[in-house]
């Protein structure tokens, strides 16, 4: 929730449409989230 919430806030501040957030879980694990802000 914090990662997506922060990304949503930054997208709004910068008036951007797309954002990409990544997270390293260690041991070769990782996750990526791509967010699109609707206008």
N, CA, C, O and CB atoms as a CASP TS submission, in Angstrom:
PFRMAT TS
TARGET T0000
AUTHOR 0000-0000-0000
METHOD Language model
MODEL 1
PARENT N/A
ATOM      1  N   UNK     1       0.808  -1.206   0.000  1.00  0.00           N
ATOM      2  CA  UNK     1       0.000   0.000   0.000  1.00  0.00           C
ATOM      3  C   UNK     1       0.859   1.282   0.000  1.00  0.00           C
ATOM      4  O   UNK     1       0.508   2.257  -0.665  1.00  0.00           O
ATOM      5  CB  UNK     1      -0.923  -0.008   1.207  1.00  0.00           C
ATOM      6  N   UNK     2       1.966   1.284   0.733  1.00  0.00           N
ATOM      7  CA  UNK     2       2.773   2.499   0.790  1.00  0.00           C
ATOM      8  C   UNK     2       3.405   2.801  -0.569  1.00  0.00           C
ATOM      9  O   UNK     2       3.453   3.954  -0.997  1.00  0.00           O
ATOM     10  CB  UNK     2       3.861   2.367   1.863  1.00  0.00           C
ATOM     11  N   UNK     3       3.884   1.770  -1.234  1.00  0.00           N
ATOM     12  CA  UNK     3       4.540   1.959  -2.530  1.00  0.00           C
ATOM     13  C   UNK     3       3.567   2.542  -3.555  1.00  0.00           C
ATOM     14  O   UNK     3       3.907   3.492  -4.260  1.00  0.00           O
ATOM     15  CB  UNK     3       5.111   0.624  -3.042  1.00  0.00           C
ATOM     16  N   UNK     4       2.381   1.991  -3.640  1.00  0.00           N
ATOM     17  CA  UNK     4       1.404   2.481  -4.613  1.00  0.00           C
ATOM     18  C   UNK     4       0.842   3.842  -4.206  1.00  0.00           C
ATOM     19  O   UNK     4       0.565   4.678  -5.066  1.00  0.00           O
ATOM     20  CB  UNK     4       0.266   1.474  -4.772  1.00  0.00           C
ATOM     21  N   UNK     5       0.674   4.066  -2.925  1.00  0.00           N
ATOM     22  CA  UNK     5       0.185   5.362  -2.452  1.00  0.00           C
ATOM     23  C   UNK     5       1.159   6.483  -2.752  1.00  0.00           C
ATOM     24  O   UNK     5       0.764   7.566  -3.187  1.00  0.00           O
ATOM     25  CB  UNK     5      -0.083   5.309  -0.965  1.00  0.00           C
ATOM     26  N   UNK     6       2.440   6.214  -2.517  1.00  0.00           N
ATOM     27  CA  UNK     6       3.473   7.203  -2.820  1.00  0.00           C
ATOM     28  C   UNK     6       3.533   7.467  -4.315  1.00  0.00           C
ATOM     29  O   UNK     6       3.652   8.615  -4.744  1.00  0.00           O
ATOM     30  CB  UNK     6       4.841   6.732  -2.307  1.00  0.00           C
ATOM     31  N   UNK     7       3.452   6.413  -5.102  1.00  0.00           N
ATOM     32  CA  UNK     7       3.495   6.573  -6.557  1.00  0.00           C
ATOM     33  C   UNK     7       2.297   7.390  -7.044  1.00  0.00           C
ATOM     34  O   UNK     7       2.455   8.254  -7.906  1.00  0.00           O
ATOM     35  CB  UNK     7       3.520   5.194  -7.252  1.00  0.00           C
ATOM     36  N   UNK     8       1.118   7.136  -6.514  1.00  0.00           N
ATOM     37  CA  UNK     8      -0.072   7.883  -6.913  1.00  0.00           C
ATOM     38  C   UNK     8       0.082   9.365  -6.576  1.00  0.00           C
ATOM     39  O   UNK     8      -0.303  10.224  -7.369  1.00  0.00           O
ATOM     40  CB  UNK     8      -1.324   7.308  -6.227  1.00  0.00           C
ATOM     41  N   UNK     9       0.635   9.667  -5.422  1.00  0.00           N
ATOM     42  CA  UNK     9       0.844  11.060  -5.021  1.00  0.00           C
ATOM     43  C   UNK     9       1.836  11.759  -5.946  1.00  0.00           C
ATOM     44  O   UNK     9       1.610  12.897  -6.357  1.00  0.00           O
ATOM     45  CB  UNK     9       1.342  11.128  -3.574  1.00  0.00           C
ATOM     46  N   UNK    10       2.937  11.076  -6.275  1.00  0.00           N
ATOM     47  CA  UNK    10       3.954  11.654  -7.162  1.00  0.00           C
ATOM     48  C   UNK    10       3.392  11.876  -8.560  1.00  0.00           C
ATOM     49  O   UNK    10       3.664  12.903  -9.180  1.00  0.00           O
ATOM     50  CB  UNK    10       5.193  10.743  -7.231  1.00  0.00           C
ATOM     51  N   UNK    11       2.613  10.927  -9.059  1.00  0.00           N
ATOM     52  CA  UNK    11       1.998  11.091 -10.381  1.00  0.00           C
ATOM     53  C   UNK    11       1.098  12.326 -10.410  1.00  0.00           C
ATOM     54  O   UNK    11       1.090  13.073 -11.388  1.00  0.00           O
ATOM     55  CB  UNK    11       1.187   9.835 -10.761  1.00  0.00           C
ATOM     56  N   UNK    12       0.350  12.531  -9.343  1.00  0.00           N
ATOM     57  CA  UNK    12      -0.534  13.693  -9.278  1.00  0.00           C
ATOM     58  C   UNK    12       0.279  14.984  -9.210  1.00  0.00           C
ATOM     59  O   UNK    12      -0.037  15.950  -9.905  1.00  0.00           O
ATOM     60  CB  UNK    12      -1.471  13.589  -8.062  1.00  0.00           C
ATOM     61  N   UNK    13       1.328  15.008  -8.375  1.00  0.00           N
ATOM     62  CA  UNK    13       2.169  16.205  -8.229  1.00  0.00           C
ATOM     63  C   UNK    13       2.839  16.598  -9.541  1.00  0.00           C
ATOM     64  O   UNK    13       2.943  17.783  -9.860  1.00  0.00           O
ATOM     65  CB  UNK    13       3.232  15.972  -7.163  1.00  0.00           C
ATOM     66  N   UNK    14       3.292  15.605 -10.300  1.00  0.00           N
ATOM     67  CA  UNK    14       4.016  15.868 -11.541  1.00  0.00           C
ATOM     68  C   UNK    14       3.109  15.883 -12.767  1.00  0.00           C
ATOM     69  O   UNK    14       3.568  16.081 -13.893  1.00  0.00           O
ATOM     70  CB  UNK    14       5.094  14.836 -11.729  1.00  0.00           C
ATOM     71  N   UNK    15       1.808  15.671 -12.530  1.00  0.00           N
ATOM     72  CA  UNK    15       0.829  15.600 -13.611  1.00  0.00           C
ATOM     73  C   UNK    15       1.260  14.572 -14.663  1.00  0.00           C
ATOM     74  O   UNK    15       1.119  14.799 -15.865  1.00  0.00           O
ATOM     75  CB  UNK    15       0.644  16.987 -14.262  1.00  0.00           C
ATOM     76  N   UNK    16       1.781  13.450 -14.193  1.00  0.00           N
ATOM     77  CA  UNK    16       2.252  12.378 -15.070  1.00  0.00           C
ATOM     78  C   UNK    16       1.136  11.354 -15.275  1.00  0.00           C
ATOM     79  O   UNK    16       0.194  11.280 -14.486  1.00  0.00           O
ATOM     80  CB  UNK    16       3.518  11.695 -14.477  1.00  0.00           C
ATOM     81  N   UNK    17       1.252  10.588 -16.318  1.00  0.00           N
ATOM     82  CA  UNK    17       0.234   9.584 -16.619  1.00  0.00           C
ATOM     83  C   UNK    17       0.654   8.189 -16.160  1.00  0.00           C
ATOM     84  O   UNK    17      -0.177   7.429 -15.662  1.00  0.00           O
ATOM     85  CB  UNK    17      -0.060   9.569 -18.111  1.00  0.00           C
ATOM     86  N   UNK    18       1.938   7.839 -16.323  1.00  0.00           N
ATOM     87  CA  UNK    18       2.412   6.502 -15.974  1.00  0.00           C
ATOM     88  C   UNK    18       3.508   6.570 -14.918  1.00  0.00           C
ATOM     89  O   UNK    18       4.282   7.526 -14.860  1.00  0.00           O
ATOM     90  CB  UNK    18       2.925   5.773 -17.221  1.00  0.00           C
ATOM     91  N   UNK    19       3.554   5.536 -14.090  1.00  0.00           N
ATOM     92  CA  UNK    19       4.615   5.417 -13.106  1.00  0.00           C
ATOM     93  C   UNK    19       4.993   3.959 -12.946  1.00  0.00           C
ATOM     94  O   UNK    19       4.162   3.069 -13.130  1.00  0.00           O
ATOM     95  CB  UNK    19       4.189   6.019 -11.758  1.00  0.00           C
ATOM     96  N   UNK    20       6.245   3.718 -12.605  1.00  0.00           N
ATOM     97  CA  UNK    20       6.748   2.362 -12.413  1.00  0.00           C
ATOM     98  C   UNK    20       7.449   2.300 -11.065  1.00  0.00           C
ATOM     99  O   UNK    20       8.339   3.103 -10.785  1.00  0.00           O
ATOM    100  CB  UNK    20       7.713   1.943 -13.569  1.00  0.00           C
ATOM    101  N   UNK    21       7.051   1.353 -10.235  1.00  0.00           N
ATOM    102  CA  UNK    21       7.669   1.169  -8.928  1.00  0.00           C
ATOM    103  C   UNK    21       8.188  -0.264  -8.840  1.00  0.00           C
ATOM    104  O   UNK    21       7.491  -1.208  -9.209  1.00  0.00           O
ATOM    105  CB  UNK    21       6.656   1.475  -7.772  1.00  0.00           C
ATOM    106  N   UNK    22       9.412  -0.418  -8.351  1.00  0.00           N
ATOM    107  CA  UNK    22      10.003  -1.748  -8.221  1.00  0.00           C
ATOM    108  C   UNK    22      10.362  -2.019  -6.773  1.00  0.00           C
ATOM    109  O   UNK    22      10.580  -1.101  -5.983  1.00  0.00           O
ATOM    110  CB  UNK    22      11.248  -1.885  -9.115  1.00  0.00           C
ATOM    111  N   UNK    23      10.417  -3.300  -6.443  1.00  0.00           N
ATOM    112  CA  UNK    23      10.714  -3.725  -5.085  1.00  0.00           C
ATOM    113  C   UNK    23      11.589  -4.964  -5.142  1.00  0.00           C
ATOM    114  O   UNK    23      11.251  -5.939  -5.814  1.00  0.00           O
ATOM    115  CB  UNK    23       9.415  -3.998  -4.285  1.00  0.00           C
ATOM    116  N   UNK    24      12.712  -4.929  -4.439  1.00  0.00           N
ATOM    117  CA  UNK    24      13.611  -6.080  -4.366  1.00  0.00           C
ATOM    118  C   UNK    24      13.302  -6.857  -3.094  1.00  0.00           C
ATOM    119  O   UNK    24      13.324  -6.300  -1.997  1.00  0.00           O
ATOM    120  CB  UNK    24      15.109  -5.634  -4.398  1.00  0.00           C
ATOM    121  N   UNK    25      13.016  -8.140  -3.245  1.00  0.00           N
ATOM    122  CA  UNK    25      12.693  -8.974  -2.099  1.00  0.00           C
ATOM    123  C   UNK    25      13.871  -9.786  -1.599  1.00  0.00           C
ATOM    124  O   UNK    25      13.752 -10.478  -0.587  1.00  0.00           O
ATOM    125  CB  UNK    25      11.574  -9.889  -2.443  1.00  0.00           C
ATOM    126  N   UNK    26      15.000  -9.721  -2.277  1.00  0.00           N
ATOM    127  CA  UNK    26      16.167 -10.508  -1.883  1.00  0.00           C
ATOM    128  C   UNK    26      16.053 -11.938  -2.385  1.00  0.00           C
ATOM    129  O   UNK    26      14.952 -12.419  -2.654  1.00  0.00           O
ATOM    130  CB  UNK    26      16.332 -10.497  -0.362  1.00  0.00           C
ATOM    131  N   UNK    27      17.174 -12.611  -2.509  1.00  0.00           N
ATOM    132  CA  UNK    27      17.179 -14.002  -2.952  1.00  0.00           C
ATOM    133  C   UNK    27      16.690 -14.182  -4.376  1.00  0.00           C
ATOM    134  O   UNK    27      16.187 -15.249  -4.726  1.00  0.00           O
ATOM    135  CB  UNK    27      16.338 -14.825  -2.037  1.00  0.00           C
ATOM    136  N   UNK    28      16.830 -13.162  -5.197  1.00  0.00           N
ATOM    137  CA  UNK    28      16.408 -13.265  -6.589  1.00  0.00           C
ATOM    138  C   UNK    28      14.951 -12.922  -6.830  1.00  0.00           C
ATOM    139  O   UNK    28      14.469 -13.032  -7.958  1.00  0.00           O
ATOM    140  CB  UNK    28      16.662 -14.633  -7.078  1.00  0.00           C
ATOM    141  N   UNK    29      14.244 -12.509  -5.796  1.00  0.00           N
ATOM    142  CA  UNK    29      12.836 -12.156  -5.955  1.00  0.00           C
ATOM    143  C   UNK    29      12.695 -10.658  -6.193  1.00  0.00           C
ATOM    144  O   UNK    29      13.499  -9.863  -5.707  1.00  0.00           O
ATOM    145  CB  UNK    29      12.022 -12.583  -4.717  1.00  0.00           C
ATOM    146  N   UNK    30      11.687 -10.292  -6.929  1.00  0.00           N
ATOM    147  CA  UNK    30      11.415  -8.882  -7.176  1.00  0.00           C
ATOM    148  C   UNK    30      10.003  -8.709  -7.693  1.00  0.00           C
ATOM    149  O   UNK    30       9.366  -9.661  -8.146  1.00  0.00           O
ATOM    150  CB  UNK    30      12.423  -8.297  -8.170  1.00  0.00           C
ATOM    151  N   UNK    31       9.530  -7.486  -7.619  1.00  0.00           N
ATOM    152  CA  UNK    31       8.187  -7.177  -8.104  1.00  0.00           C
ATOM    153  C   UNK    31       8.202  -5.800  -8.748  1.00  0.00           C
ATOM    154  O   UNK    31       8.942  -4.910  -8.329  1.00  0.00           O
ATOM    155  CB  UNK    31       7.143  -7.238  -6.950  1.00  0.00           C
ATOM    156  N   UNK    32       7.382  -5.640  -9.763  1.00  0.00           N
ATOM    157  CA  UNK    32       7.242  -4.361 -10.447  1.00  0.00           C
ATOM    158  C   UNK    32       5.761  -4.042 -10.575  1.00  0.00           C
ATOM    159  O   UNK    32       4.946  -4.913 -10.880  1.00  0.00           O
ATOM    160  CB  UNK    32       7.932  -4.388 -11.844  1.00  0.00           C
ATOM    161  N   UNK    33       5.430  -2.791 -10.339  1.00  0.00           N
ATOM    162  CA  UNK    33       4.059  -2.329 -10.504  1.00  0.00           C
ATOM    163  C   UNK    33       4.063  -1.133 -11.437  1.00  0.00           C
ATOM    164  O   UNK    33       4.821  -0.184 -11.236  1.00  0.00           O
ATOM    165  CB  UNK    33       3.414  -1.969  -9.137  1.00  0.00           C
ATOM    166  N   UNK    34       3.224  -1.177 -12.448  1.00  0.00           N
ATOM    167  CA  UNK    34       3.068  -0.050 -13.358  1.00  0.00           C
ATOM    168  C   UNK    34       1.682   0.533 -13.114  1.00  0.00           C
ATOM    169  O   UNK    34       0.675  -0.175 -13.140  1.00  0.00           O
ATOM    170  CB  UNK    34       3.260  -0.481 -14.865  1.00  0.00           C
ATOM    171  N   UNK    35       1.657   1.840 -12.875  1.00  0.00           N
ATOM    172  CA  UNK    35       0.410   2.518 -12.545  1.00  0.00           C
ATOM    173  C   UNK    35       0.091   3.536 -13.635  1.00  0.00           C
ATOM    174  O   UNK    35       0.967   4.276 -14.082  1.00  0.00           O
ATOM    175  CB  UNK    35       0.502   3.207 -11.154  1.00  0.00           C
ATOM    176  N   UNK    36      -1.172   3.567 -14.057  1.00  0.00           N
ATOM    177  CA  UNK    36      -1.633   4.582 -15.005  1.00  0.00           C
ATOM    178  C   UNK    36      -2.660   5.452 -14.296  1.00  0.00           C
ATOM    179  O   UNK    36      -3.627   4.956 -13.717  1.00  0.00           O
ATOM    180  CB  UNK    36      -2.240   3.930 -16.300  1.00  0.00           C
ATOM    181  N   UNK    37      -2.434   6.744 -14.352  1.00  0.00           N
ATOM    182  CA  UNK    37      -3.363   7.692 -13.741  1.00  0.00           C
ATOM    183  C   UNK    37      -4.337   8.162 -14.805  1.00  0.00           C
ATOM    184  O   UNK    37      -3.926   8.674 -15.847  1.00  0.00           O
ATOM    185  CB  UNK    37      -2.609   8.900 -13.102  1.00  0.00           C
ATOM    186  N   UNK    38      -5.632   7.989 -14.547  1.00  0.00           N
ATOM    187  CA  UNK    38      -6.651   8.429 -15.492  1.00  0.00           C
ATOM    188  C   UNK    38      -6.860   9.921 -15.348  1.00  0.00           C
ATOM    189  O   UNK    38      -6.769  10.477 -14.253  1.00  0.00           O
ATOM    190  CB  UNK    38      -7.976   7.672 -15.275  1.00  0.00           C
ATOM    191  N   UNK    39      -7.139  10.553 -16.459  1.00  0.00           N
ATOM    192  CA  UNK    39      -7.364  12.007 -16.429  1.00  0.00           C
ATOM    193  C   UNK    39      -8.827  12.328 -16.500  1.00  0.00           C
ATOM    194  O   UNK    39      -9.204  13.500 -16.487  1.00  0.00           O
ATOM    195  CB  UNK    39      -6.634  12.695 -17.571  1.00  0.00           C
TER
END
